[in-house]
Amino acid sequence: MSAVFDVVIPVFSIVLLGYVLARAGIFSATTSEGLTGFMFYVAVPAMLFKTLATTALPTTFPWSYLLAFYGASFLVFGGGIVLSRQHFAWPKRDHGIAAISAGYSNMVMLGFPLVVSAFGERGALPLFILLAFQSTLLFPATTWMIEVYGRARNAKRPGVVVSAGKMLLNPVILSLGLGIGANLLSIEISDTPARILETIGAAAPACALVALGVALAQYEIRGDFQKSIALVLLKNFLHPALVWVGCWIFKVPTLWMQVAILLAAMPTGINAFIYARNYDIRVEVVTKTIVFSTLVSMVTVSILLHIFLN
């Protein structure tokens, strides 16, 4: 159990630090935006590029690993749609917000530092493979649910080419491709660039955790909790359970299975709130879902790590 505490306590303590500093007025929402921007555009791509450029890649692409994780993710995504339609009685346009709240994990701000702390560099490759595909798969699905499935009949269709271009220029996707390309072409990174990349990348976990704490401090918790609790049950319990089953069916190697289950057990990602705020859809429900999901994950993640590390 001490090994679990060695991983979980420091991670959530840094989240708490960011929360307290924000509540004390020392940090503001712009602080979280700045840290997240640095992490997303600089630190994570630097770590991702260096790791993939220097790590022994699998001889074949792990399609079964992706299917085990994202098959489960889309089942939970669909569960969010059914829940919002059958039980919440939300209009069609709102179904995508329930779906992303149920199926989108906080991989960057919380999953990334937890996996690195628990498994070290061994967990980097399975982590980054899932990280690279989450936004690639779930963002278009959510956008389609809101703008196409839920749009008014006379509304303008979204630009497919523009959306595809933005996806390919995503810093995570771009650094993933460049890192794999450098690896396959046997391009060596000399000592000085390697140290620069390593120094920048090392800042990513702390920035992510402080940014998460500051972001959580911006949310207000009030009103009806039933819808948020229902979404938390899908995200924190059903999602990792389905991933576990998927990894067992596809015989995913133990370490990769553990990384996948841990990432599925992560709380609802901040991007669900960004979608809700951007489209002005169920912001209050999503806010409470993220907060409750993060609190519940402290317990579920501790239990999973106790199982995995022993």
Beta strands, then each sheet from edge to edge (+ up, - down):
end
